[in-house]
């Protein structure tokens, strides 16, 4: 019999392109590795603020590198992230709070939609370069992900409720308790302890720690 599954938590925010890369690869591996993948929508802005971290693109040399790095990783992982120099300003101007609250509301009501919904937010922001902060745009994303208008409307109303706000704050705090200072933060619970991996380029390492084999970016 196979050993019990390793719980792997993915703390992510749809404003983060590296989170999208990590998300897609873990989705591909969730049926190959003996893992129980749990999506944990959290708020990157809150983590940055509380840990004193700064957006990497604020350092011009690093911004220059990030452009190349994200393009290379998008190609390697076959995820349609499209990035240009203007995108850094777009990130600074966009709050992902409404989107992450909406995703949290869906997590609390219909978690089976979490994966397609999160993906549609990334596609809209990172492939189509469209807004994800206004209510009408959030509803468009929800429709693309296959949510009924009734469910979407209900989730949209929930985003101003204390329950949803608290849940997102708690998840964000939990990520920081594990040591997160940015996103994606992947936490593998193995041998009775949590192992934190930061970023989307540590997945081979994650595999080796939990005794699984890395089969490349698109395992078949």
Secondary structure, DSSP 8 states (H G I E B T S, - for coil): -----EEEEEEE-TT-HHHHHHHHHHHHHTTTSSEEEEEEE--HHHHHHHHT---GGGSHHHHHHHHHHHHHHHHHHT------TTHHHHHHH---HHHHHHHHHHHHH-GGGHHHHHHHHHIIIIIS----SSHHHHHHHHHHTT--HHHHHHHHHHTTSHHHHHHHHHHHHHHHHTT-SSS-EEEEEETTEEEEEESSS-HHHHHHHTT-----TT--
